């Protein structure tokens, strides 16, 4: 079984994000970048399935700047077999990413697509669902357990009210939740081996996909600073403040 995994290059989650002076976005110049944590979990899941003999090939796909090759190399150091970079300097939005993935899937013909449930930079949580709709494939989002078995897969989904177990037919699209696994530490020998693995670079035009943005970001602002707490005399004063100042009741 061939598995295709989508990965995204994002600002390292351990770095404090700063908003640009003009409010057009967050500052990324001279900022440490890393693989999106949920994408890393998706790669780890594919590698574990390969180690268990359930998967024969893992193909990693990323959409973005040439620097995304570093992200793909990280995934290949974890155990992926080869990578594909769709090279573009456009700020690619979820629908465009889904269309790019659709075009690549038509060429690669994988039996399973694993993606992170969301990216930690924009938190859209849309690409996996959009890709499933474009392909007409079954989907399972927020998965904390994935067990392929022949022409179907048993998955466990994280829900607000608990866990949901589903059986989905393959091919399918699944998105990884935080509790699916804990990604392995990438060792230096594997990093060196990853440099020799094949990495194909193509343009969106070659896939026949228009990645021009459809949404416009009007302004990005930092969250308001939290005010200091105050002591209240009694419940009546608390209710009064909630009603007249906070206006939440």
C-alpha positions in Angstrom: 0.0 0.0 0.0 1.3 3.5 -0.9 0.7 6.3 1.5 0.9 10.0 0.7 1.6 12.4 3.5 1.1 16.2 3.4 3.6 18.3 5.4 3.8 22.1 5.9 6.7 24.4 6.9 5.6 26.7 9.8 7.2 28.9 12.4 8.8 26.7 15.1 6.1 26.3 17.8 8.7 27.2 20.5 9.4 30.6 19.0 7.4 33.7 20.2 5.5 35.0 17.2 5.6 38.7 16.5 3.0 40.6 14.4 4.4 42.8 11.6 4.4 46.6 12.1 1.9 47.0 9.2 -0.5 44.4 10.5 -0.3 42.3 7.3 0.8 39.1 9.1 3.3 37.6 11.4 7.1 38.2 11.1 8.9 35.2 9.4 12.2 36.9 8.5 15.1 35.3 10.4 12.7 33.2 12.3 13.4 29.5 13.0 11.0 27.3 10.9 10.0 23.7 11.4 7.7 21.0 10.2 4.1 21.5 11.5 3.7 19.3 14.6 0.5 17.6 13.3 2.2 16.9 10.0 5.1 15.3 11.9 2.6 13.1 13.7 1.2 12.1 10.3 4.6 11.2 9.0 5.4 9.2 12.1 2.1 7.2 11.6 3.0 6.3 8.0 6.5 5.2 9.1 5.1 3.0 11.8 2.7 1.4 9.4 5.6 0.7 7.0 7.6 -0.8 9.8 4.7 -3.0 10.6 4.6 -4.3 7.0 1.3 -2.5 6.1 2.9 0.1 3.8 5.3 -0.3 0.9 6.0 3.3 0.0 5.7 6.7 1.7 5.5 9.8 -0.4 5.8 13.2 1.3 4.3 16.3 -0.4 4.7 20.0 0.5 3.6 23.2 -1.1 5.5 26.4 -0.8 8.9 28.1 -1.1 12.1 26.3 -2.0 13.0 26.2 1.7 10.2 23.6 2.1 12.8 21.1 0.9 14.2 21.2 4.4 10.8 20.1 5.8 10.6 17.3 3.3 14.1 16.2 4.1 13.1 16.0 7.8 10.2 13.8 6.9 12.5 11.6 4.8 14.9 11.4 7.7 12.0 10.0 9.8 11.5 7.3 7.2 9.6 8.6 4.2 10.9 7.2 0.9 10.7 10.2 -1.4 9.3 13.7 -1.6 7.5 16.1 -3.9 7.7 19.9 -3.6 5.2 22.1 -5.4 7.3 25.2 -5.6 5.5 28.5 -5.4 6.1 31.9 -3.6 2.3 32.5 -3.3 0.7 32.4 0.1 -1.2 29.1 -0.6 -4.5 28.8 1.0 -6.3 25.5 2.1 -8.4 25.1 -1.1 -5.4 25.6 -3.3 -3.4 23.1 -1.3 -6.2 20.6 -1.6 -6.4 21.0 -5.4 -2.6 20.6 -5.7 -2.8 17.4 -3.6 -5.7 16.2 -5.8 -3.5 16.6 -8.9 -0.6 14.7 -7.3 -2.8 11.9 -6.1 -4.1 11.4 -9.6 -0.5 10.8 -10.6 0.7 8.8 -7.6 -2.5 6.8 -7.0 -2.0 6.2 -3.2 -4.3 4.0 -1.2 -4.2 6.3 1.9 -3.6 10.0 2.5 -2.5 11.1 5.9 -2.4 14.8 6.9 -2.1 16.8 10.1 -5.5 17.9 11.3 -4.4 21.6 11.1 -1.4 23.8 10.8 -0.3 25.7 13.9 0.3 29.0 12.0 -3.3 29.6 10.7 -5.3 26.8 12.4 -7.6 26.5 9.4 -8.3 22.8 9.8 -9.7 22.6 6.3 -7.3 21.0 3.8 -8.0 17.4 4.6 -11.8 17.8 4.5 -11.6 19.8 1.2 -9.3 17.2 -0.3 -11.7 14.4 0.6 -14.6 16.3 -1.0 -12.6 17.0 -4.2 -11.6 13.3 -4.5 -15.0 11.9 -3.4 -13.1 9.7 -0.9 -14.2 8.7 2.6 -12.6 10.8 5.4 -11.9 10.6 9.1 -10.7 13.7 10.9 -9.0 14.1 14.3 -7.8 10.5 14.4 -6.0 9.1 17.5 -5.8 5.6 16.1 -5.5 4.2 12.5 -5.5 0.5 11.7 -5.5 -0.4 8.0 -6.9 -3.9 7.2 -7.2 -4.9 3.6 -9.6 -2.7 1.7 -10.7 -0.7 4.7 -9.3 1.0 7.9 -10.4 1.1 11.5 -10.0 4.6 12.9 -10.7 6.2 16.3 -11.7 9.9 16.2 -11.3 12.5 19.0 -14.6 14.2 19.7 -15.7 16.8 22.2 -17.9 14.1 23.9 -15.4 11.3 23.8 -14.1 8.9 21.1 -15.8 7.7 17.9 -14.8 4.5 16.1 -15.3 4.2 12.4 -14.7 1.8 9.6 -13.8 3.6 6.3 -13.2 2.1 2.9 -9.9 2.7 1.2 -8.7 4.8 -0.6 -9.4 7.5 2.1 -8.2 10.7 3.6 -7.4 10.8 7.4 -6.1 13.7 9.5 -3.9 13.1 12.5 -4.7 14.3 16.0 -2.2 15.0 18.8 -2.7 11.7 20.6 -2.1 9.5 17.5 1.5 9.0 18.4 4.7 10.7 19.6 7.1 11.4 16.7 10.6 9.9 16.9 13.8 11.8 17.3 15.6 12.2 14.0 19.1 10.9 14.2 22.2 12.3 12.3 22.7 9.1 10.2 19.1 9.2 9.0 19.5 12.9 8.2 22.5 12.1 6.0 20.6 9.2 4.3 17.7 11.6 3.6 19.9 13.8 1.5 20.3 10.9 -1.0 16.5 10.2 -1.3 14.7 11.5 -4.4 13.0 14.8 -4.2 11.0 16.1 -7.1 10.3 19.8 -7.6 7.4 20.9 -9.8 5.4 24.1 -10.4 1.6 24.4 -9.8 1.2 25.2 -13.5 2.6 21.8 -14.4 -0.3 20.3 -12.4 -2.8 22.6 -14.0 -3.7 24.2 -10.6 -4.3 27.9 -10.0 -3.0 28.7 -6.5 -3.8 32.4 -6.5 -5.3 33.4 -3.1 -9.1 33.7 -2.9 -9.2 35.3 0.6 -7.7 38.5 1.7 -6.3 39.1 5.2 -7.4 42.6 6.3 -5.4 42.9 9.5 -3.5 40.8 12.0 -3.3 42.1 15.6 -1.9 40.7 18.8 -4.3 39.5 21.5 -5.2 42.1 24.1 -3.2 41.9 27.3 -4.9 40.3 30.2 -5.9 42.8 32.9 -5.1 42.5 36.6 -7.6 40.8 38.9 -9.7 42.5 41.5 -11.2 41.4 44.8 -15.0 41.6 45.2 -16.9 42.0 48.4 -19.7 39.6 47.7 -21.6 37.6 45.0 -23.9 40.6 44.3 -21.0 42.7 43.3 -19.7 39.9 41.1 -23.0 39.6 39.3 -23.2 43.3 38.9 -19.8 43.4 37.2 -20.6 40.5 34.9 -23.8 42.2 33.9 -22.7 45.8 33.6 -19.0 45.7 32.8 -18.3 42.3 31.1 -21.8 42.2 29.7 -21.8 38.4 29.7 -25.1 37.9 31.5 
